[in-house]
Amino acid sequence: MPAAQMIVVSLPGSGTPLLADITSALGYASYGTMSGGPSAGAQQPGPGEVYPLLRAAYGAEHAAALLNPNGACRKSLEPAFQQAVSALWRVWWTRLGQPTTHASPVDPDAGHRLARLPATDLLGLLPGRGCWYVTGLDLRRADPGFLSAWRSGGRPPIVLHDRDIRDRIISQIRALTHPAGQVGSLPEHLVYRDILTALPTLEARITLALTDPGFPGTHEARGSRWLRHHPAVCAVTHEELAGPAAACEQALGRLLRATGRPNTAEVVADLTQLTTNSPADPATGTGRTLFTPEHERLLRHHHGDLLPPGPPTDVPAAHAEEMT
């Protein structure tokens, strides 16, 4: 049976839009870092999904009044349901250990009721099919009950979306040096935009990214290392999805099996076509071209634990134009 909800841990700079196109094609609405808010991409609730959430958020008596076709509360049903969805979104986000940048406009009473629910109940209340995009899943920040429920039932499936660390760093540098107003609202992004744009060359920016432990994406990658090793986590890489057809099809097959979706040649072919038409960000292997031998040394020294197993290799660096 297809999973109703799924969690994607897509490390910063991993080319998340490509995977988001795939999960959207599978019928999942994107929440979290790939949506502007809890209602982005929201679907109509299915049969039996309205009352359980209303009861959990407002109590059985109020839920019954909202659903009574002849009652005075009927006109409040839709806004009350949307408030409950928003409150539930907030609880999910918090239990996944994710940062928040502003107060969520939700009914505080509904939020408190939902926050007190056991994780096993919480997992089944979100209506529709949702894909939760997060930039990391640190065991020290995520709710223990949430993770215990996942270990016991294997739901929702967790997907790790990774990428060569060099390409992730280049992607992050490019994103953080966009013009003001295009960087985002997280304080660390705004601060590091100032830091990076003050540096004169791309080489200096790469050196900073490799040596500064606070550089955006470093903590997320280190706190999510356990996902690489857990047998219940489905791992896919940007290199696979944006690479040759055979590698892409294997990665898509793992994703389909993890989510319980039909793994047919037709489905895989349709999804592969999506990856073919999606632009890479940046092209695979860009980091290996732009990293100097000194960058490779710094990479192994500071981030050797984030590199795949195998003998280290230095890649001769091509002349890189200054990034502005």
N, C-alpha and C positions, 0 to 999 in steps of 0.2 A: 504494500500500500504506500503511495507517495507520501513523503513527510509533509505535514502541513506547514511547518516552520523550519528554517535552517539558519545556521550562524556561519558567516564567512569571516575569518580573520585574515584580512588583507593588509600586509605590512605597508607602511607609508612608502610610496614610490614604486609599488609593485604593478602599476598599470591596471588599477581596479576597474575602470570603465569597461575594459574588454570582458572581464568576467561578469560584470553587471549586465551587459548585453545578453550573455548566455543565460543567467538566472532569470532575467525578465522574459526571455523566450520560453523558458520552462514554466512560466505562469506565476512567478514569485514577485510580489511588490517589494521594492527596495526600501529598507529602513536604515537609520543610523547615518554613517558617513556618506552614503550614496543618495541621500534624500534630504530635502529641505526641511522636513518636519514629519511628525507621525502620520499625517494624512497624505503624504506624497505617495502616489501610486496605489492608494487604498482601493480595495475591491469591495463589492457588495458582500455583506455577510451571508453565509450559507445557512441552510436549514439547521435549526437547533443551536446556532451560535449567538443569538441575540440574548435570550433569557439568561443563560448561565453567566454571562458577563454582567448584565444588569443586576442580577441577584448578588453577585460577588461585590459589585461596586456600590450598590445602594441598599441592599437588603431585599428579602423576598417580598415584603409588603409593598415597598415603593416600586419594585420591578413589575409586580402584578398590576399596579395602578397605571404605570406607563404603557403597558401592553393592552390594557382594557380598551377595546375599540369605542366604547361609549363613555369612557371616563374623561374627567376634566384634564387629566395629565397627558392625554394622548398626543396633543400638539407638541408636547415637550419631549416626545420619544426620540426623535432624531438628534437634537442637540445633546440630550442626556447620553445617548449611545456614543456619540462622537467624543464627549467628555470622558467617558469610561475607556474608550480606546486610547485616548491621549494619556490618561493616567496609567493605563497598563503599559503603554510604550515607555513611559518614564520609569516604571518599576523594572521592566526588563533591562533598560539601559543602565540603571544603577546597579542591578545585580550582576551585570556583566563587567562591572568595575570600570565603566567608561566616564571620562570627564564631561562636565556640563559647563556651558558658558553663559546660560541665562536661566531664569526661573521659568519652569514650564507652566503655561496657562491652563492648569487643570483644577478640577474641583478638589480641594484639599481633603474633604471627608472621603471621597471615592479613592483618592490616592492612598490614604492611610489604611482603608479597608483592604485594598489590593496588596499593599506592602506587607500586611500581616499574613497573607496566604502562604501555605507551604509551597515549596518549589514545584512539587509534583502536580499541584492544582494549577499553579500559575502557567505552566507550560502549555496547557490545553485550552486557555481562554482566549487567546488572540484570534480574532476572526480572519477568514480568508487565508491566503498563503503568503507568508512574509519571509524575506531573506534579510537577516540582520548583519549589516556590514560594520565591523569594528576594526580598528587599526592594531589591536593587540589584545591578548587575553592572559593577563598576569594572574598566577595562582594566588598571589598575596592580596590582590585587589578584588577579584571576583568573589561572589557570594558562595561560601562553602556548600550550602544547601542546594544551590542551583547546580553546581558541578556534581554533587553526589547524586542528584536526580538524573543527570545526564549519564553518569557512569552506570547507574542501575538499569536504565531503560534504553540507552543509546539514542535518545531523542531529546532535543532536535539534533540532527547530524551537524558536526562541526567540520568545516573545510578550511584548511590552511592554504592561503594563496601567497606564494613566495616568489622571489626573483633574485638573480645574482646581485650581491650587495653593491657591486660597482655601479650597475645600472640604476639600482634604487637610489644611491647617493646622487648620481647625476640628475635623475628625475626630480629628487627633492630640491636640489640646488636650482634647477630651472623653475620649479613651482614657486619657490620662496623668493626668487628675484623678479617675479612678475611685477608690473606696475602696481603702485599702491591702490588698494581697493579690490585687487584680484587674488590676494594672498589668503584670505580667510579671517576669522575672528578670534582664533585661539591666541592667547598672549604669546606663547612660545613662537608661533609663526611670525607674528608681527615683530617681535624682538630680533629673531634671526634674520628677518628680511633686512633690518637695519644693519646687522653685523655683516651679512654677506655682500650687500651692495656697497659697503665701505671698502671692501677688499678689491684690489686693482685687477686681478687676473683670475681666470678659472682655476689655474693650478693652486693658487692660494686658497680658493674656496674649497677645493677638494681636500687640501691639507687640513683646513679647519674642521670639515665634516668628519675626517678620520681621527682627529686628535681631541675633539671636544666631546666629552661624554654626555653633554646636554643637548647635542645636536638632534633636532626632531627626527624621530624614527629609531634612534639608537636604543632607547629604553624599551620601546615596544618590541623590537626584534629580540632583545636579550630576554625580556620577560616572557616571550612566547616560544622559547626554544623547545619546551616540553612537547609542543604540538608536533614537532618533527618526528618524535619517537613513539607517541602513543598509538597503539594499534587501531583504536577506534576513530582516529582522525583521518579524513580524506585529504591528502596533500596533492596540490597541483601547482605548477609553476607557470609564470608568464612565458618563459622560454618554450614550454610545451604548447601552450595555447596559441602563441604567435609564431610557432615554428612549423616544421614540416608536417604534412598531413598525417603521417603515421603516428608521430608523437602527440599531436593534437587529439587524434581519435582515441588514443590510449587514455589520455587525461580526461577526456569527456566521458569515456566509459566508466572510469572510477567515480566521477561526479554523479553520473546517472545511477550507478549501483548504490552509492551512499544515500541518495535522496529517494530511492525506491521508484524512480521513473523508468519507463520502458527503454530498454537499451537495444534499440533496433537500428539497422543500417540507415533507414530513412531519417530517424531522429538525429543520429550522429552526423549524417551528411548535411542536414539543415543547419545544425549548430556549427559545423566546420565552416560552412559558407559565411556565417556571421563573423568568425575570426578572420577569415580571408579579407573581408571588406572593412575591418576595423583597423584604423591606423595605430601603429605601435607608438609608445610614449616612454622614452625614445626608442629607436630601433635596437633590437637585441644585440648586445655586444659593444654598444657605444662606450660603456665604462672601461672596457679593456683597451679601447683605443685611446681614451683620454687620460688614463692613469699612467703616470710616469713610473720608472723603476722604484723611485723613492716612495711614491704612493703605495706601490705593492708591498714594500717593506713595512710601511706604517699600517697597512691593512692587516698583514699577518701578525704584527705586534699587538695591535689594539683590538682586533676583531677576528682573530684566528678561530675563536669558538663559533663564529657565525658563518664560517666557510664550510663548504661540503668536504667530506673526507677525500684525501688524495694528495699526491705530491704537489708542493707549491710550485708555481711557474710564474716567471716574470714575463710580462707582455711588453714588447717595445712600444713606446708611446709615439703616436703621430703628433705632428705639430697641431696644437689645439688653438683655435681662435678664441680670443677673449670673449667671455659671455657677458653681455650687458643686460 
